[in-house]
Amino acid sequence: MAHNESKPSGGFFSVRMIAENSIIAAIYVALTLLVPVLSFGPIQCRFSEALVLLCFWRPDITIGLTIGCLISNGIGAALTINPAIDMLIGTSATLFSCLLISFFSKRLCIACIWPVLFNGIIVGSELYFMDFASDTPLWMSCAFVAAGESVAIAAGYALWVGLAHTKVFNTAFRPLIHQDVKW
């Protein structure tokens, strides 16, 4: 019996799923490192975060996005751009966002709230508590991170709204849920 490559099934750890998540992780890392001055710091406008909205259609991509974020934060820590704890804390914010986008968002516009909220609160708090000499209040640190995340998510929203009903999107990403997307 021949394996049908066009079907999204094939088991949770199929070769195709592993390959797709590896590609997503690599794209996340590349986009993060493309402009490191924006990806690490008090505002953190990571354009790679636009990819988290893909979890709206493909919950399994959560794995690749989480690994990509972990690798990016590890590289940032190795280059002393961000603290090593960001590998745990920052990656957790992305993981939580992806899970809520995947399983608790019936509309794409609602899905956009989770990464802004989680990164704003979690990463903003991390930056505040790790920078003991800062005069920036906690709420402002959270607001800066949320503002940067909002820019990345808004760009992702515009991109995915424009592509979601195209043949290229459906062929490349093979949506598993929300095929009839509600914006």
N, C-alpha and C positions, 0 to 999 in steps of 0.2 A: 504494500500500500504506500503510495507516494505521499510525501508530506506536502501539504498545500501552504506555500510561503505567504499567500495573501491573507490567510487567516491570522488574526491576532492571538489565537490560542496556541497551545503547544506546551503548556505547563508553566508554572511560575518561574522556573529557572531555565527556560529554553535558551538555546544559543542565540537566537534572535533577540530575545529580551535582554540578555547580558550585553550583546553588541550594541543595542540601541541605548542602553543606560550608560555604557562606556563612552559612546559618542556624545551623549548629553553632558556627561561629566566633563569631558574634554572641552566642549564648547563653553560650558560654564567657566572653567578655569581660564580659557583663552580670553573670553570677554572681560573677566575680572582683571586679568593682568594687562589687558590692552591699555587701560588708563588707571594705573595703580593709585595715582594721587586722588582720584575720585572713589576708588573702591575701598580704600582704607583711610580712616580718619573720622573726624567728628560729623561730617555730613553723609558720607558713605553712599554715594549715588552709583551703585553697582548695576550696570545695565544687564549683567548676567541674571539679575533677579527677575527680569522680564520673562525668563524661561519658566519660572515657577507656575505661571498661569497655564502652562501646558498640562499640569496635573488636573485641570478641570476636565480634560478629555481623556487623559491617560494616567490614572493613579499610580501605575507601576513606575512611571518616570521619577517618582519621589526618590527612588534609590539612587539614580544617576545624579539628580540635583543635590542630594545630601552629600554624596561622595565628592562631587565637584566643589561644593562649598567647603567641605573639610580639607580638601587638597589646597584650595585657594587660601584658606585661613592658615594652613600649615606653611605654605610658601611665604605668606605675610609675616608669620612668626619667625621663620628662618631668616628672613631679611630684616628682622627687628622693626618692621613697620607696624605691627600690632602685637598684643600680648599673646602668648601661647594658649592662654585660657580661652581665647576666641575660637580655638578649634572646637571646643566643647560648647561654649555659650552661643557664639554666632551661628554655628552649624545647627544647634538645637532650634534656634529661631526659624531657620529655613525649613527644617524638618517639620516643625509644628505648623508652619504656614502651608506647606505642601499637603499635609494630612487634612487640614481643615478645608483647603481648596478642593481636594479630592472627594471628601466624604460629607461635607456640611455646607456646600454651596450649590444652590440650584440655579443661580444666575452668575454670569461671569462678573458683573459689576460687584456682587457680594464677595466673590472670590478675591477681588482686588483689595478688600479691606484687611484680610488676614496678614499678608506680608508687611503691610505698613504698620499695623498694630503690633505684631510680634517683634519685628526688627526695631521699631521705635522704642518700645518698652524694654525689651531684653538687651539689645545691643546698646541702646542709649544709656541704660543703667550700668552696663558693663564699662562703657567708656567713662562714665562719670566716676565710678568707684575705682577704676584703674588709674585715673589721672588725679592723684591726690592734690596736686598743686593748682588745679584748675579753679578759676573763680566762677565758672559756668554752673548755674543751678541745675539740679537733676532734671527738672521739667524741660529746661532748655536743651539739655543734652539729648533727651528723648525726642524732643520736637525736631532738632536738627537731623537726627537719623531718620525719623519718620518722613520729613520733607524730602530728603534725598531718595528714600525708598519710593515715595509717591511719584517722583519723576520717572524712575525706572519702570514702575508698574503701569503708569499712564502710557508710557511708550509701548510697553508690552501689550496693553489692552488695545491700543490703536492698531498695532501690528497684527494681533491675532483676530481682531474683529474683521480686518481687511482680508485675512487669508483663510478664515475658518470654513468658508463655503467653496473654496477652490479645489480643483482636482489635485493640485500639488500638495496642499495641506492634507487632504484625505489619504493620498497615497503615501506621503512621507510619514505622517504621524498616526495613521490608522486609529482614529478615535474609538474608544471603547464605550464611553458614556457621553451624554450631552451632544449627540450628533445633531439634534435639532436645538441648537444653543439658544438660550434666552439671555439677552444682553443685560 
